[in-house]
């Protein structure tokens, strides 16, 4: 089959999906709005169509002039950027997809959806809004966006079945995919009799590197441990925050306790996971992260906040722990539960690996997509 994806960028959380499609003999075309500094094209090289010339002027004015001090301004284009329509139409027409998966209810995706309707291509919306969520807003803009988006939606975020939340008929939970990489019996733990903690995330304030550093600083006197931070720092906001992280390490004399790494290529990430004993993701406002699945694929226990959209991938007390969002005291308590019992740490890592093999594999993803396409056709 021919799969066409249209998304802002070729994100790492799609890597194992692309790998699975290619290795199973399917054709994949991935159209992205832009290319990020760190991407891996081992299986699929995206077609970076970019934006229309008019929008590039608008974006430059918005980011460089009107909101030059706002680190979040660069994401304005994800929702509002519009494509070079002629190039988009020709690319989609020439590929002749059997199914199209569009990322987000954005202007870019709406243009692609109109092309799908004209050409008769089956189409699915993919975003990270929870499966169980509050009813859609009914104002004019949201109604228009709904009409210009596919009826079927997939999300890797389950959400919480709380009062007022509901699941829409054409919404489906399709979790992220991660390939099993190292079973617990095939790896080693606690090199140099030390617990090695790994944290991966862009150098942004919401990732809470400083909170994790403070936690490790307090626990260092009770346990032999080492923390490795790995993250992207490509724009000046990220570089400034990374400098704050390095300054904290230096000011608290933690150079032997903490290693700070920047812009590590994806091909080098395996050695980071294999060198670790536990994975910690302390970030807040995390819509959906795939890194905890990657950690589970290397048989690591995981700690993440309870507001992380994909916290449901971590079974609390079985494959790791969920701590209260932005609560350093609770993060410290959960991390100490692992540090105090190395056998439990290994057992949780093994349980995470089993959960990954059973629940987060490519076959489940592919079967789900095919079932949705058939249902929508019917």
Protein Blocks (a to p, Z undefined) as FASTA:
>chain_A
ZZddddfbacfklmmmmmmmmmnopacddddfbdcfbdcfklbccddebjafklmmmmmm
mmmmmmmmbmklmmmmmmmpccdfklmmmmmmmnopabdcdehjafklmmmmmmmmmnop
acddddfbdfbdcdddfbfklmmmmmmpcfbdcdfbebjadehiacdfkbccdddddddf
bdfklccehihhiacddddddddfklommmmmmmmmmmmmmpccddddddddfbfmlmmm
mmmmmmmmmmnopmmmpccdehiafklmmmmmmmpmbdcdfbghifbacklmmmmmnopa
cdddfkbmklmmpcghklmccddehilklmmmmmmmmmmomklmmmmmmmmmmmmmmmmc
fklmmmmmmmmmmmmmZZ
